[in-house]
Amino acid sequence: MLLYEELSNNILQAYFNVFKHLTTGLLESVYENALCIEFDEIGIPYERQKLS
């Protein structure tokens, strides 16, 4: 059992949606942007990559 099972499932669903539409071979930044859009749509809070 996962500690945050619902959140984990939502994150995985967002990942699979991005992969389904973009497949492979693009820049990391493209996937990052697409994943941020997915997170926004399903209401998952996030922070983009940042320096320490």
C-alpha positions as CSV (number, residue, x, y, z in Angstrom):
1,M,0.0,0.0,0.0
2,L,1.3,3.4,-0.9
3,L,1.4,6.3,1.5
4,Y,-0.2,8.7,-0.9
5,E,-1.9,6.2,-3.2
6,E,-4.4,8.6,-4.8
7,L,-1.7,11.3,-5.5
8,S,0.6,8.6,-6.9
9,N,-2.1,7.3,-9.2
10,N,-2.8,10.8,-10.4
11,I,0.8,11.5,-11.1
12,L,1.2,8.3,-13.0
13,Q,-1.9,9.0,-15.0
14,A,-0.5,12.4,-16.0
15,Y,2.7,10.8,-17.0
16,F,1.0,8.3,-19.2
17,N,-1.2,11.0,-20.8
18,V,2.0,12.9,-21.7
19,F,3.7,9.8,-23.1
20,K,0.6,8.7,-25.1
21,H,0.5,12.0,-26.9
22,L,4.2,12.8,-27.3
23,T,5.9,9.4,-27.4
24,T,9.7,9.6,-27.4
25,G,12.5,11.6,-28.9
26,L,11.8,15.1,-27.7
27,L,13.7,17.4,-25.5
28,E,13.3,17.1,-21.7
29,S,11.8,20.6,-21.6
30,V,8.9,19.5,-23.9
31,Y,8.0,16.7,-21.5
32,E,8.3,19.0,-18.5
33,N,6.0,21.6,-20.0
34,A,3.5,18.9,-21.0
35,L,3.6,17.4,-17.5
36,C,3.0,20.8,-15.9
37,I,0.0,21.3,-18.1
38,E,-1.4,17.9,-17.0
39,F,-0.7,18.7,-13.4
40,D,-2.5,22.0,-13.8
41,E,-5.5,20.3,-15.3
42,I,-5.9,17.8,-12.6
43,G,-5.0,20.1,-9.7
44,I,-1.7,18.7,-8.6
45,P,0.5,21.4,-7.0
46,Y,4.2,21.3,-8.2
47,E,7.3,23.4,-8.5
48,R,9.4,23.4,-11.6
49,Q,13.1,22.5,-11.4
50,K,14.9,25.0,-9.3
51,L,18.5,25.5,-8.1
52,S,19.3,24.9,-4.5
